[in-house]
Amino acid sequence: MKVMLRQMVRNNERPDPCSLIDVYAISVLFNNNMLVQGNTFTSNVARHGGGIYIFTSNDALVIENNVFMYNAAILFGGGISISQQHSGISVTGCTFTGNTAGTSGGAIFFGYEITESSVCSCVFHRNSALSYGGGAIAMASFNSIDIHHSEFHHNEAYLGGAVFTLLETRGLIMSELTIKNNSAVYGGGVYIGILSAAIRLLSVTLHENEASKNGGGLFVDVDSNVTIVGAQLTNNIAGGRGGGLFYNSDDLTVLSSTM
């Protein structure tokens, strides 16, 4: 079965914050080849995934050329929340503006064991995670995701103003990104969590991001393996340590970069 949606989805709201039932603009528990294309999601509210909530699936999920504006999640994923054990997700050509999550993933939250998935040619502007990580994108554990050809501006969170990974991320590739004017307490631009491996930043620009404590541009936590190639870390600010880069591990490779 292939599901296709093209429309404006707005002003849906979870009616009772004490209820155990969630109301989403789109909620999918078990997906079969879903295409969400050419829609506008505006001012929707839910506990998880203000715009779209996906529980789990083993089939293709394509979210393409959509606009997510001013959606909110009480917990995870103001625009989109993808819960767990999913492969083959593609988020392409989307714009995320002013979305908010109470904990993590102001625009997008990727849960556990999300593999072979990508975010491409997207714009993230003024999204926020109010109490934890990933003003624009947050990832939980055991994920393998590519983020490329995208822009992050003026997003904010406690950890990772633009992008946040919790722990044990495997094979995250960030390439040809502009990450500018984002802010956090730790990791103004990007925060990489503990025990992460094969993290690659390729041709990434981190410019004028700010951390009130450590890692103005990039914060890398304990026992993580990171390779940075062709990056520009410029004019980032930290109130504590590491204006451009704060690295709390011993496995870092930096090649052909400007800091």
N, C-alpha and C positions, 0 to 999 in steps of 0.2 A: 504494500500500500504506500502511495506517495501522497503526502499532504502538502498543499500549496496555500499560501495566504498572501494577499495583496490588499491592504486597506489601511485606514487610519484607526488606531486603537488608543483611546484616551479616557482619562478620568475614571478608570476602574479603581476601586479601593476596597481593601479588606475592612469590612464594616465594624467588626468588634475586636479590638486589640487583645481581649482576654479569651477570644474563641480559639479552639484548636483547628478550625477550618480556615484555609487560606483562599483568597480570591486573587487571581492573577489576570493580566491582560491575555496571556496564553500560558496554559499549564499542560505539560506533556509528561506522563508517567513512563510510558514505554513507546519509544519512537520507531517508526518505520520510514526511512527515506523522506525526511521532512525538509521542505524548502520554504523559507520565509524571506520574501523578496519585495522590495519597493514599498515598504510600509513606514508609517510614522507612529511611534509610541510616545504619548505625551501624558505626563502627570498621573501615571498609574502608581498604585501603592500596594505592597504585599509584605509578608514576613520575609520571604525569599524571592528574589527575582521580580522586581517591580514591573518590568516589561515582559520578560519571558522567563519561565522556570522549566527546566528539563531535569527529570529525575535520573533516568538512566536509559541507555540505548547502545546497541551494537551496530546500528545502521547509520547511513550518512545523514548529517545534519548540516544544512547550508543556510547561513543567515547573511543575506547579501543586499547591499544598497538600501539599508534601512536607516531611519533617523530615530534616535532615542533622546528625548528631552524631558528633564525635570521629573523623571521617575524616581521612586524611592523604595528601598527595602528596609524593614526594621532590622534585619540581621545581615544577609549576604546578597550582593549583586543588585545594585540599584537598577541597572538596565537589564542585565541577563544573569541568571544563576544556573549553572550546570552542575548537578550534584555529585555524581560519582560514576566510575567505571564506564567511560565513554571513549570511543575511538572514532576518528574521522570527522571532527568538527571543523567547519570553516566559517570564520566571521570575516567578511570581505566588503570593503567599500562602504562601511557604516560610519555614521557620525554620532558621537555621544557627548551631550552637552548638559551640564547641570544636574546630573544624576547623583543620588546619595545612597549610601549604605550605612546602617547604624554601626556595623562592625567592620567588614572587609569587602573590597571590590565595589567601589563607587559606581563604576560602569559595568564591569564583568567580573564574576566570581567563577573560577574553575575549582571544583571540589577535588575528590581523591581519584587517583588512577585515570586521569584524562591523558590519552596518548594519541600520537599521530594527528595532531590538531594544529590549527594555525589562526592567527589574526593578521590580516594583510590589508594595506591601503585604507586604514581607518584613522579618524581624527578624534582625539579625546580632549575635551576642553571644559575646565571648571567642574570636574567631578570630585566627589569627596567620600572618604571613609571616616566616619566620625570618631571611632574609638580604637581602631586597630590598623589594618594594613591595606595598602593598594588603593590610592585615590582613584585611579583609573582601572587597573587590573590587579586582581589578587589570585594566587594559586595556593592550594593546600599542599598535599604531599603526593609523591610518586608520580609526578606529571612529566610529560614530554611534549612541549609546545613550542612552535615557532611564532615569533612576533616580528613582522618585517614591514618596511615601507610605510610606516605610520608616524603620526605626530601626537605629542603629549604636551599640552600647555596649561599651566595654572591649575593643576590638580593638587589635592592635598590629603594627607592622612597622618596618623601617628608614626607608622613605619612605611617607608616607600611612597613618596608623594605621587609618583606615576605608577610604578610597578612593584609588587611585593610577592615574594615566595616564602612560604611558611617554613618547611624543612624537607629535606630529602628529595628535592627536585632533581630529575634525571634527564639531561639532554635538552635544556632550555637554550634556544638560539634566538638572540635578539640582533637583527641586522637592519642597517639603513634606516635608523630611527632618529627623529629629532625630539629630544626630551628637554624642555625649556621652561623655566619659571615655575617649576613645581616645588612644593614645600612639605616638610615633615619634621618630626623630632629627630628621627634617625633615618638616614637615606633620603635626602631631599628629592632625588630623582628616582633611584632604584634601590631596593633592599633585597639582598639574597640571603635566605635563611640558612640555618645550620645544616651540616651534613649533605650539602648539595654537590652534585658531580656533573662534569661535562657541561658547564655553563659557558656559553660563548657570546661575547659582545663584539659584533663585527660592523665596522663603519657606523658606529653610534655616536651621535653628538649629544653630550650632556652639558648644557649651557645655562648659567644663571639660575641654577636650582639652589635651594637653601634648606639646611638642617639646623634646627635650634641647638642640637647637641653634636652628633658625629656623622660624618659622611655627607657632605653637601651635595655632591653629585651621585656617589655610589657607596653603599655600605655592604660589605660582605662579612657574614657572621662565621662562627667557629667551624673548622674542619670542612670547608668548602673548596672546590676546585674550579677556578675561573680562568678563562683565557680572553684577553682583550686585544683585538687587532684593528688597527686603523681608526681608533676612536679619538674624539675631540672632547676633552674634559676641561672646560674653560669658564672662568668667572663664577664658579660655584662657591658657596659660602657655608661654613660650619661654625656654630657658636662654640663648639668644643674642639674636636680633632678631625683632621682630614677634610679640608675644604673641597678638594676634588674627589678623593678616594680614601675611605677608611676600610682597612683590610685586617680582619681579626683571625687570620689563618696563615698557613705557611705554604700554600700551593697556588701561586699566582703567576701567570705569564702575561706580560704586556709587550706588544710588538707594534712598531710603526705608528705610535700614538702621540698625541699632544696633550700635556697636562700642565 
